[in-house]
Amino acid sequence: MTKKDITKRSAVIFPKNRKILEQLGENIKLAYKRRSYTQSQISERTGLSRLTIRKIEQGDPKVSIGHYVAVLSVLGLVEDFAQVANDDELGRKLQDIKLMASKKEPQKGKAR
């Protein structure tokens, strides 16, 4: 099998999530402009091409998450990225519902 035989698969990005990526890209661009950095400086500090930096600014879903992290790191914002789902309110509620439901169900194999 050659490389040509392998078809590239890309993630399915729904419109709502596309908007979120675009907002992330815009926020990254604003962050580096606030710091008076240029695309060239971000490119040099991350080792990424200026084209990739532009794609990140646009929220391109084809850019690797590692590249986004590299840019966030240069901006000193990677710690914020690491906080994603740190306080997962929905996840905790779902977990609590499951825990409460398991208390109400009789345990199998135990006599009453």
TASUL-V265119 format. One record per pair of residues at least 4 apart in sequence whose ideal C-beta (glycine too) atoms are under 8 Angstrom apart, sorted by the first residue. I is the first residue (numbers start at 0). J is the second residue. D is the distance in whole Angstrom. If there is no record, write none. Layout:
I:J:D + I:J:D
This chain:
0:4:5 + 0:5:7 + 1:5:8 + 9:60:7 + 9:61:6 + 10:60:6 + 12:16:5 + 12:17:5 + 12:20:7 + 12:60:5 + 13:17:7 + 14:18:7 + 15:19:7 + 16:20:7 + 17:21:6 + 17:58:7 + 17:60:7 + 18:22:6 + 19:23:6 + 19:58:8 + 20:24:6 + 20:58:4 + 20:59:7 + 20:60:6 + 21:25:6 + 21:57:7 + 21:58:4 + 22:26:6 + 22:58:7 + 23:27:6 + 23:58:6 + 23:67:7 + 24:28:6 + 24:55:6 + 24:56:5 + 24:57:5 + 24:58:4 + 24:59:7 + 25:29:6 + 25:56:7 + 25:58:7 + 26:30:6 + 27:31:7 + 27:55:6 + 27:56:6 + 27:67:8 + 27:70:6 + 27:71:7 + 27:74:7 + 28:32:6 + 28:56:4 + 29:33:6 + 30:34:7 + 30:74:5 + 30:76:6 + 31:36:4 + 31:37:8 + 31:38:8 + 31:40:8 + 31:41:6 + 31:70:8 + 31:73:8 + 31:74:6 + 32:36:7 + 34:74:7 + 36:40:5 + 36:41:6 + 36:73:8 + 36:74:8 + 37:41:7 + 38:42:6 + 38:49:5 + 38:52:5 + 38:53:7 + 39:43:6 + 39:49:7 + 40:44:6 + 41:45:6 + 41:47:8 + 41:52:5 + 41:70:6 + 41:73:6 + 42:46:8 + 42:47:6 + 42:48:6 + 42:49:5 + 42:51:8 + 42:52:5 + 44:73:5 + 45:52:8 + 45:66:7 + 45:69:4 + 45:70:6 + 45:72:8 + 45:73:6 + 46:69:7 + 47:51:4 + 47:52:6 + 47:55:8 + 47:66:6 + 47:69:6 + 47:70:7 + 48:52:7 + 49:53:6 + 50:54:6 + 51:55:6 + 51:62:6 + 51:66:6 + 52:56:7 + 52:70:7 + 53:57:7 + 54:59:4 + 54:61:7 + 54:62:5 + 55:59:7 + 55:62:6 + 55:66:6 + 55:67:6 + 55:70:6 + 62:66:5 + 62:67:7 + 63:67:8 + 64:68:6 + 65:69:6 + 66:70:7 + 67:71:6 + 67:80:8 + 68:72:6 + 68:77:6 + 68:80:6 + 69:73:7 + 70:74:7 + 71:76:4 + 71:77:5 + 71:79:7 + 71:80:5 + 72:76:8 + 72:77:4 + 76:80:7 + 77:81:7 + 78:82:7 + 81:85:8 + 84:90:7 + 87:91:6 + 88:92:6 + 89:93:6 + 90:94:6 + 91:95:6 + 92:96:6 + 93:97:7 + 94:98:6 + 95:99:6 + 96:100:6 + 97:101:6 + 98:102:7 + 99:103:7 + 100:104:7 + 105:109:8 + 105:111:7
